[in-house]
Amino acid sequence: MAPQTPDRQEHRFPCDQCGADFRFSPEKGMLVCDHCGNTAPMVDRPAAPAIAELDFNAALNHQLPEAETETTRVLNCPNCGAQVEFDGVTHAKECPFCATPVVTDTGLHRHIKPRGLLPFGVDENGARVAMNDWLGSLWFAPNGLQEYARKGRKMQGVYVPYFTYDADTKTRYTGARGTVYHETRRVMVNGKSETRTVQKVRWTPVSGRVARWFDDVLVLASKSLPQKYTDALEPWDLSALEPYSPEFLAGFRAEGYTVALDEGFETARIKMSRVIERDVKFDIGGDRQRISNMDTQVSGVTFKHVLLPVWVAAYKYRDKTYRFVVNGRTGRVQGERPYSAWKITLAVIAGLIVAAGVGYLVAINQ
């Protein structure tokens, strides 16, 4: 598929009063001009039908319709590997994910268009308050970092890429059903005969089939942030997904996906397998279950590329980068937990003093 020149104007909406760029306001749910205060409703916004899925195998074979792909200019961070879209006039930026100074690449990135997104529901101020509250709840966080974060450095609103997968699964299994029963036995204890009840399990071979339709199995399509942090931002209200409209991106960044579609499906299969294993155990029944084999047939696989809203803060403090992420819908915060050595030392000393005091009182009372 030949690269095409990207039209970067689709993410920029000039104010009709002053010419500055509008941005999407999560608080007002409309476009707002920070320069003159003018507002504008969302225009050309499609009605909200069910967001159509794309055929997984067609995508793997590069057989998607041309309209389902696009070419954009992206920044490639040399430190964390993030690919973040930039407009044509941007020449140098700091990576929003790790605060590394970078120079933008003029290369083009061909990718599958996002089908839907969750608009930001928490504005930057709300995200900052949530992050500062979270930092304040960390007992051993360095005071300097907390103060540094509270100085009001700008947070980055980034639409993070995800894939959702649908699939029909049918699984044949073999295993065993365990039934718990008890036996009463006479045993000798210290030369005396006693009655003991012993729990035992009777195993019966079983086999069967289970079927499950999976809908919107969510997989992170980015490698720029640790997955343990982004996973902890869940759940996402995917039922509120909006059909993709570039107006939602006004004032925000959009990260390009760096996880291949088939690689993402492997992660989805792992998630599906956990659910199928629970289904099999339920189908086996009994008091205990053993699974010796599961053979799953997967069909009808479809997918969507969607964007989910995350506020990102990356702070360099004493030559170390601390990253924090805030769910742009709920305000839930996750991040790298910093520790203050002197706070931990003081806590240990205080604990030793308390322990010594308790020991002294016990000794006196005795």
C-alpha positions as CSV (number, residue, x, y, z in Angstrom):
1,M,0.0,0.0,0.0
2,A,1.8,3.2,-1.2
3,P,2.3,5.9,1.4
4,Q,0.1,8.9,1.0
5,T,0.5,12.5,2.2
6,P,-1.4,12.8,5.4
7,D,-4.0,15.6,5.8
8,R,-3.1,17.0,9.2
9,Q,-5.8,19.7,9.1
10,E,-8.4,17.2,10.2
11,H,-7.2,17.4,13.8
12,R,-7.1,21.2,13.8
13,F,-10.2,23.4,13.9
14,P,-9.6,27.2,13.7
15,C,-11.8,29.5,15.8
16,D,-14.1,31.5,13.5
17,Q,-13.6,34.6,15.7
18,C,-9.9,34.8,16.3
19,G,-8.3,32.1,14.2
20,A,-6.7,30.2,17.1
21,D,-7.2,26.5,17.4
22,F,-10.3,25.1,19.1
23,R,-9.8,22.2,21.6
24,F,-12.4,19.7,22.7
25,S,-13.5,20.5,26.3
26,P,-14.4,17.3,28.3
27,E,-16.3,19.5,30.8
28,K,-18.5,21.2,28.2
29,G,-18.6,18.4,25.6
30,M,-17.9,20.9,22.8
31,L,-15.1,22.8,21.1
32,V,-13.6,25.7,23.1
33,C,-11.2,28.5,22.1
34,D,-8.8,29.2,25.0
35,H,-7.7,32.4,23.3
36,C,-11.0,34.3,23.0
37,G,-13.5,32.0,24.8
38,N,-15.5,31.3,21.8
39,T,-17.3,27.9,21.7
40,A,-18.7,25.7,18.9
41,P,-20.8,22.6,18.8
42,M,-19.4,19.4,17.4
43,V,-20.1,19.6,13.6
44,D,-20.5,16.8,11.1
45,R,-20.7,14.4,14.0
46,P,-22.2,11.1,12.9
47,A,-25.1,9.6,14.6
48,A,-24.2,6.9,17.1
49,P,-24.9,3.6,15.4
50,A,-23.2,0.4,16.5
51,I,-19.6,0.7,15.6
52,A,-19.0,-1.8,12.8
53,E,-16.3,-4.5,13.3
54,L,-13.6,-5.3,10.7
55,D,-12.7,-8.7,9.5
56,F,-9.5,-10.0,11.2
57,N,-8.3,-12.3,8.5
58,A,-8.9,-9.6,5.8
59,A,-6.7,-7.2,7.8
60,L,-3.9,-9.8,8.2
61,N,-4.0,-10.4,4.4
62,H,-3.9,-6.6,3.7
63,Q,-7.3,-6.9,2.1
64,L,-9.1,-4.1,4.1
65,P,-10.8,-1.4,2.0
66,E,-8.6,1.6,1.3
67,A,-11.0,3.7,3.4
68,E,-10.2,1.8,6.5
69,T,-6.5,2.8,6.5
70,E,-4.7,6.2,6.7
71,T,-1.2,7.6,6.7
72,T,0.0,10.0,9.4
73,R,3.2,11.6,10.4
74,V,4.4,10.4,13.8
75,L,7.2,11.0,16.3
76,N,9.2,7.9,17.4
77,C,10.5,8.3,20.9
78,P,14.0,6.7,21.1
79,N,13.6,6.0,24.8
80,C,10.2,4.4,25.3
81,G,9.2,3.6,21.7
82,A,6.0,5.6,21.7
83,Q,4.6,6.7,18.3
84,V,2.7,9.9,18.7
85,E,1.0,11.8,15.9
86,F,2.1,15.4,15.3
87,D,0.8,18.1,12.9
88,G,2.9,19.3,10.0
89,V,4.2,22.4,11.8
90,T,5.7,20.6,14.8
91,H,9.4,20.2,14.7
92,A,10.5,19.4,18.3
93,K,8.6,18.1,21.3
94,E,9.1,16.3,24.6
95,C,7.7,12.7,24.7
96,P,4.5,12.8,26.8
97,F,5.1,9.3,28.1
98,C,8.7,9.6,29.5
99,A,9.6,13.3,29.2
100,T,12.5,12.5,26.8
101,P,13.4,15.5,24.5
102,V,13.0,14.3,20.9
103,V,13.0,15.7,17.4
104,T,10.1,14.7,15.2
105,D,10.5,12.3,12.3
106,T,9.3,13.3,8.9
107,G,8.4,9.6,8.1
108,L,4.9,8.4,7.4
109,H,3.1,5.7,9.3
110,R,0.4,3.6,7.5
111,H,-2.1,2.1,9.9
112,I,-5.7,1.0,10.3
113,K,-8.0,3.9,11.2
114,P,-9.6,4.1,14.6
115,R,-13.2,3.1,14.4
116,G,-14.3,4.6,17.7
117,L,-13.1,6.4,20.8
118,L,-14.1,7.3,24.3
119,P,-14.0,11.1,24.6
120,F,-12.2,12.7,27.5
121,G,-14.6,13.1,30.4
122,V,-12.1,14.5,32.9
123,D,-10.3,17.8,32.1
124,E,-6.7,18.6,32.9
125,N,-7.4,20.3,36.2
126,G,-9.5,17.3,37.4
127,A,-6.7,14.9,36.3
128,R,-4.1,17.0,38.2
129,V,-6.2,17.0,41.4
130,A,-6.6,13.3,41.1
131,M,-2.8,12.8,40.6
132,N,-1.9,15.1,43.5
133,D,-4.4,13.3,45.8
134,W,-2.8,10.0,44.8
135,L,0.7,11.3,45.4
136,G,-0.4,12.6,48.8
137,S,-1.7,9.2,49.8
138,L,1.8,7.6,49.3
139,W,3.4,7.7,52.7
140,F,7.0,7.2,51.5
141,A,6.9,9.4,48.4
142,P,9.6,12.1,48.4
143,N,8.3,15.5,49.4
144,G,10.4,17.0,46.6
145,L,8.6,15.0,44.0
146,Q,5.2,15.8,45.4
147,E,6.1,19.5,45.4
148,Y,7.5,19.3,41.9
149,A,4.3,17.7,40.6
150,R,2.1,20.3,42.3
151,K,3.9,23.2,40.6
152,G,1.4,22.9,37.8
153,R,3.5,21.4,34.9
154,K,1.2,20.7,32.0
155,M,-0.2,17.2,31.7
156,Q,-0.6,15.6,28.3
157,G,-4.0,14.3,27.2
158,V,-3.3,11.4,24.9
159,Y,-5.6,9.0,23.1
160,V,-4.0,5.6,23.7
161,P,-4.6,2.9,21.0
162,Y,-6.4,-0.4,21.8
163,F,-7.8,-3.3,19.8
164,T,-11.0,-5.0,20.7
165,Y,-11.6,-8.5,19.5
166,D,-14.8,-10.5,19.0
167,A,-14.7,-14.2,18.4
168,D,-16.9,-17.3,18.5
169,T,-15.3,-20.2,20.4
170,K,-16.2,-23.9,20.8
171,T,-14.1,-26.0,23.2
172,R,-13.9,-29.8,23.6
173,Y,-12.4,-30.9,26.9
174,T,-11.4,-33.9,28.9
175,G,-10.8,-34.0,32.6
176,A,-12.1,-35.4,35.9
177,R,-14.8,-34.5,38.4
178,G,-13.9,-34.8,42.0
179,T,-16.5,-35.7,44.7
180,V,-15.5,-35.1,48.2
181,Y,-16.5,-37.8,50.8
182,H,-15.4,-38.7,54.3
183,E,-14.2,-41.9,55.9
184,T,-14.1,-42.6,59.6
185,R,-11.0,-44.5,60.8
186,R,-9.6,-45.8,64.1
187,V,-6.1,-44.6,64.7
188,M,-3.7,-45.0,67.6
189,V,-2.5,-41.8,69.3
190,N,-0.1,-42.0,72.2
191,G,-1.1,-45.6,72.8
192,K,-4.9,-44.8,72.7
193,S,-7.4,-45.6,70.0
194,E,-9.2,-42.6,68.6
195,T,-11.7,-42.0,65.9
196,R,-10.6,-39.7,63.1
197,T,-12.6,-38.4,60.0
198,V,-10.5,-38.3,56.9
199,Q,-11.5,-36.3,53.8
200,K,-11.0,-38.0,50.5
201,V,-11.8,-37.2,46.8
202,R,-13.4,-39.7,44.3
203,W,-12.4,-38.8,40.8
204,T,-14.6,-39.6,37.7
205,P,-13.4,-39.1,34.1
206,V,-15.5,-36.6,32.2
207,S,-15.5,-35.0,28.8
208,G,-17.7,-32.4,27.2
209,R,-18.1,-29.2,25.1
210,V,-18.5,-25.5,26.0
211,A,-19.2,-22.6,23.8
212,R,-18.8,-18.9,24.3
213,W,-19.1,-15.7,22.2
214,F,-16.5,-13.1,23.2
215,D,-17.4,-9.5,22.7
216,D,-14.9,-6.6,22.9
217,V,-11.9,-8.4,24.5
218,L,-9.7,-5.3,25.1
219,V,-6.0,-5.4,24.4
220,L,-3.5,-2.5,24.8
221,A,-1.9,-1.7,21.4
222,S,0.9,0.4,22.8
223,K,4.3,-0.4,24.3
224,S,5.1,3.1,25.6
225,L,3.6,2.6,29.0
226,P,3.9,-0.4,31.4
227,Q,0.9,-2.6,30.9
228,K,0.5,-3.1,34.6
229,Y,-0.4,0.6,34.9
230,T,-2.8,0.8,31.9
231,D,-4.5,-2.5,33.0
232,A,-5.0,-0.9,36.4
233,L,-6.9,1.9,34.8
234,E,-9.7,-0.5,33.9
235,P,-12.6,-0.9,33.6
236,W,-13.4,1.3,30.6
237,D,-17.1,2.0,29.7
238,L,-16.8,0.6,26.2
239,S,-20.6,0.8,25.8
240,A,-20.1,4.6,25.6
241,L,-17.7,4.4,22.6
242,E,-18.4,7.1,20.0
243,P,-17.8,6.7,16.3
244,Y,-14.4,8.2,15.5
245,S,-14.5,11.9,14.8
246,P,-11.3,14.0,14.6
247,E,-13.0,16.9,16.5
248,F,-12.6,14.8,19.7
249,L,-8.8,15.0,19.1
250,A,-8.7,18.8,19.0
251,G,-6.2,19.8,21.7
252,F,-5.0,16.3,22.4
253,R,-2.4,13.9,21.0
254,A,-3.2,10.5,19.5
255,E,-0.7,7.6,19.9
256,G,-0.2,5.3,17.0
257,Y,-0.4,1.6,17.7
258,T,2.9,-0.3,18.0
259,V,1.4,-3.8,18.7
260,A,0.7,-5.7,15.5
261,L,-2.9,-6.9,15.1
262,D,-2.0,-10.6,15.2
263,E,0.2,-10.0,18.3
264,G,-2.7,-8.3,20.0
265,F,-4.9,-11.3,19.2
266,E,-2.5,-13.6,20.9
267,T,-2.9,-11.5,24.1
268,A,-6.7,-11.7,23.6
269,R,-6.5,-15.5,23.3
270,I,-4.8,-15.7,26.7
271,K,-7.7,-13.6,28.2
272,M,-10.2,-15.8,26.4
273,S,-8.5,-19.0,27.6
274,R,-8.9,-17.9,31.3
275,V,-12.6,-17.4,30.8
276,I,-13.0,-20.7,28.9
277,E,-11.2,-22.6,31.7
278,R,-13.7,-21.2,34.2
279,D,-16.5,-22.3,31.9
280,V,-15.1,-25.8,31.6
281,K,-14.7,-26.1,35.4
282,F,-18.3,-25.0,35.8
283,D,-19.4,-27.5,33.2
284,I,-17.5,-30.4,34.9
285,G,-19.2,-29.6,38.2
286,G,-18.6,-31.5,41.4
287,D,-16.5,-30.4,44.3
288,R,-13.2,-30.4,42.5
289,Q,-12.2,-30.2,38.9
290,R,-9.2,-31.4,36.8
291,I,-8.7,-30.3,33.2
292,S,-6.4,-32.6,31.2
293,N,-7.0,-31.1,27.8
294,M,-8.8,-28.3,26.1
295,D,-9.1,-28.0,22.3
296,T,-10.6,-24.6,21.3
297,Q,-11.8,-23.8,17.8
298,V,-12.0,-20.1,17.1
299,S,-14.1,-18.6,14.3
300,G,-15.7,-15.4,13.1
301,V,-12.9,-13.2,14.5
302,T,-13.5,-9.4,14.1
303,F,-11.8,-6.4,15.6
304,K,-11.9,-2.7,16.1
305,H,-9.1,-0.2,16.6
306,V,-10.3,2.3,19.3
307,L,-8.7,5.2,21.2
308,L,-9.1,5.5,25.0
309,P,-8.4,8.8,26.9
310,V,-5.4,9.0,29.3
311,W,-3.8,11.9,31.0
312,V,-0.1,11.4,31.2
313,A,2.5,13.1,33.4
314,A,6.2,12.4,33.2
315,Y,8.4,14.1,35.8
316,K,12.1,14.1,35.9
317,Y,13.2,14.3,39.5
318,R,16.8,13.9,40.6
319,D,17.7,12.4,37.2
320,K,14.9,9.8,37.4
321,T,11.7,9.8,35.4
322,Y,8.4,9.1,37.2
323,R,5.4,8.5,35.1
324,F,1.8,8.7,36.1
325,V,-1.4,8.0,34.1
326,V,-5.0,9.1,34.8
327,N,-8.1,7.5,33.3
328,G,-9.6,10.3,31.3
329,R,-13.1,9.1,32.0
330,T,-13.0,8.1,35.7
331,G,-9.9,9.9,37.1
332,R,-8.4,6.7,38.4
333,V,-4.6,7.1,38.9
334,Q,-1.7,4.7,38.5
335,G,2.0,5.3,38.3
336,E,5.5,4.5,39.3
337,R,5.6,4.5,43.0
338,P,8.5,6.7,44.3
339,Y,10.1,6.0,47.7
340,S,12.0,8.4,50.0
341,A,14.9,6.7,51.7
342,W,14.9,9.1,54.7
343,K,11.2,8.6,55.2
344,I,11.6,4.8,55.3
345,T,14.6,5.2,57.6
346,L,12.6,7.4,60.0
347,A,9.7,4.9,59.9
348,V,12.1,2.0,60.7
349,I,13.6,4.0,63.6
350,A,10.2,5.0,64.9
351,G,9.1,1.3,64.7
352,L,12.2,0.2,66.7
353,I,11.6,2.9,69.3
354,V,7.9,1.8,69.7
355,A,9.0,-1.9,69.9
356,A,11.6,-1.1,72.5
357,G,9.1,0.9,74.6
358,V,6.6,-2.0,74.5
359,G,9.3,-4.4,75.4
360,Y,10.3,-2.3,78.4
361,L,6.8,-2.0,79.7
362,V,6.3,-5.8,79.4
363,A,9.5,-6.4,81.3
364,I,8.5,-4.0,84.1
365,N,5.1,-5.6,84.4
366,Q,6.7,-9.1,84.7
